[in-house]
């Protein structure tokens, strides 16, 4: 996963066979302050490939909304996941990744 926006960095995501984003985690830096820490969201349920939920970024609540797509070999060549995120203070960004 690549994080961009108010927080930048890299991480990973794991989608389970039981249709959940088991973990979405990243080591990120807050652009405005230079503070570093983790971006983390766990057990986000998938509904037809889409997910919404909450996590934390540098210990503060963050809301996520995104989708995970499995590779079909035709339109989606590799599995991928993408989401938008925003904190309570309005700082936000996107995270994207592929397998």
C-alpha positions as CSV (number, residue, x, y, z in Angstrom):
1,X,0.0,0.0,0.0
2,X,1.1,3.5,-0.8
3,X,-0.4,6.3,1.4
4,X,-0.7,9.8,0.0
5,X,-2.3,13.1,1.2
6,X,-2.0,14.4,4.7
7,X,-0.2,11.2,5.6
8,X,2.5,9.6,3.4
9,X,4.2,6.2,3.6
10,X,3.9,2.5,2.8
11,X,2.1,-0.5,4.2
12,X,0.2,-3.6,3.4
13,X,-3.3,-5.0,3.5
14,X,-4.6,-8.5,3.9
15,X,-8.0,-9.7,2.6
16,X,-9.3,-12.9,4.2
17,X,-11.4,-15.7,2.7
18,X,-14.2,-14.7,5.0
19,X,-14.6,-11.4,3.1
20,X,-12.9,-9.0,5.5
21,X,-10.0,-6.7,5.3
22,X,-8.1,-8.4,8.1
23,X,-5.6,-5.7,8.5
24,X,-4.6,-2.5,6.7
25,X,-1.4,-1.2,8.2
26,X,1.2,1.4,7.3
27,X,4.1,3.3,8.6
28,X,3.2,6.9,7.8
29,X,4.4,10.4,8.3
30,X,2.1,13.3,8.9
31,X,3.0,15.9,6.2
32,X,2.1,19.0,8.3
33,X,4.1,18.1,11.4
34,X,6.6,15.4,10.4
35,X,5.3,13.1,13.1
36,X,5.6,9.4,12.3
37,X,3.6,6.4,13.4
38,X,1.2,3.7,12.3
39,X,-2.0,3.8,10.2
40,X,-4.1,0.8,11.2
41,X,-7.5,-0.7,10.5
42,X,-8.7,-4.2,11.4
43,X,-11.6,-6.5,10.5
44,X,-13.4,-4.3,8.0
45,X,-16.2,-6.2,6.4
46,X,-16.4,-6.4,2.6
47,X,-19.8,-6.0,0.9
48,X,-19.5,-6.8,-2.8
49,X,-15.9,-5.7,-2.7
50,X,-16.5,-2.4,-0.9
51,X,-15.7,-1.6,2.7
52,X,-16.1,1.2,5.2
53,X,-15.0,1.4,8.7
54,X,-12.7,3.1,11.3
55,X,-9.1,2.8,12.3
56,X,-6.4,4.9,13.7
57,X,-3.6,7.0,12.3
58,X,-0.9,8.1,14.7
59,X,-3.3,7.1,17.5
60,X,-6.2,9.3,16.3
61,X,-9.5,8.0,14.7
62,X,-9.7,7.8,11.0
63,X,-12.6,6.8,8.8
64,X,-12.0,4.7,5.6
65,X,-14.0,4.0,2.5
66,X,-12.7,1.8,-0.3
67,X,-12.8,-1.3,-2.3
68,X,-10.8,-4.5,-2.9
69,X,-10.8,-6.2,-6.3
70,X,-9.7,-9.7,-7.0
71,X,-7.8,-10.4,-10.2
72,X,-9.9,-11.9,-13.0
73,X,-7.2,-12.0,-15.6
74,X,-9.2,-9.8,-18.1
75,X,-10.2,-6.5,-16.7
76,X,-8.5,-6.6,-13.3
77,X,-5.0,-8.1,-14.1
78,X,-3.7,-8.1,-10.5
79,X,-5.6,-8.0,-7.2
80,X,-5.8,-4.4,-5.9
81,X,-7.1,-2.4,-3.0
82,X,-7.8,1.3,-2.7
83,X,-9.4,3.6,-0.2
84,X,-9.9,7.2,0.9
85,X,-9.5,8.2,4.5
86,X,-10.2,11.2,6.6
87,X,-9.5,12.1,10.3
88,X,-12.0,13.9,12.6
89,X,-9.9,17.1,12.0
90,X,-10.4,16.8,8.2
91,X,-6.9,15.6,7.3
92,X,-7.3,13.0,4.6
93,X,-5.8,11.1,1.7
94,X,-5.8,7.9,-0.2
95,X,-4.1,4.5,0.0
96,X,-3.6,2.1,-2.9
97,X,-1.9,-1.2,-3.5
98,X,-1.7,-4.3,-5.6
99,X,-0.5,-7.8,-5.3
